[in-house]
């Protein structure tokens, strides 16, 4: 479970406000924008029926998209270059009654495996702040900068990707591989340890992947992004990938990443395979692979006047 942790300077005093996050009714990736075409005979990952967005939801999604567009992520590797976000959120959620509203999940890297994810949400209505957590999921060395000069520089190094030894070989056809991916994902379970009193909270798998990708030149024959959520509030990202020089030579591997500050646990067939301790100080550090921070909302939804982003 996440908590939004906001630090406010008021004169000489330092005030810390902790807001509980909450689950809510999910919306599939950007219902206001067309989904990418699926392969013949394949149901798109986000094709579940959902109610049409309200006017306020559309305005909030637009504000979130504008906020993400103000962030810059670039590679510090030898090749360098900008890493642009996918132009729509992979997931939208929120629960104003529990001080977590207008939440969205974004991926950076428009082709192949996402380099990083960003979760964005708002707290109580009287606190005009964005809360955002950034999560490194790729092997590239990257730097993210916000308009106010704040930087996120996670460590570099290869991400561990674990083989699923008893999994069938990836199928030749893409729709068949999706069925395999979803079947493998259902073998995972997850929970988190959080307040009050180090309580255990079961997390549920969102059955449809929120994103699918491939990058054959770099050995990724297929890949999908799954979410474990508290309610529908994302807490763990699970990547399931067919890795190898060709589909025929590839094998299924997985990796897990935190989108919350709680102690996180993942099991496969009932056996624990991944543990993530609580983020230090709830928020982590701007040099960690997971970091949560806050910044003022740039422009109120529906207001066309420019915001200062500071």
Number of C-alpha atoms within 10 A of each C-alpha: 26 22 23 26 19 20 14 12 9 8 6 6 8 10 11 11 11 14 16 15 24 23 20 21 12 18 22 22 22 19 21 14 10 9 15 9 9 12 11 8 9 13 13 19 20 20 13 10 9 12 9 11 14 9 9 12 15 16 16 20 22 16 20 25 18 13 18 21 13 13 16 17 22 17 16 15 11 8 6 12 12 15 20 19 24 15 15 23 27 22 23 28 22 24 19 16 13 15 20 26 23 21 28 28 23 24 23 24 18 14 15 17 25 24 23 23 23 21 24 25 23 26 28 15 12 6 12 15 17 21 22 21 23 25 23 25 24 19 16 21 19 23 18 20 15 18 13 12 9 12 16 23 19 21 16 15 10 11 13 13 15 14 16 14 10 7 14 11 16 23 16 11 10 17 17 13 17 23 13 17 24 16 13 18 24 13 11 19 19 22 23 27 19 18 13 7 7 11 10 14 15 15 24 20 22 17 14 19 24 20 20 20 17 18 14 16 11 12 17 21 25 25 24 23 23 23 26 26 23 22 19 23 31 29 25 27 21 20 24 26 28 28 25 18 15 15 19 13 13 19 21 25 18 19 17 25 21 28 28 30 27 23 18 25 21 21 15 16 11 11 10 13 13 14 17 16 13 18 18 13 9 17 23 17 17 18 13 18 19 26 26 28 20 19 17 14 20 20 17 14 16 11 10 8 9 9 12 11 14 11
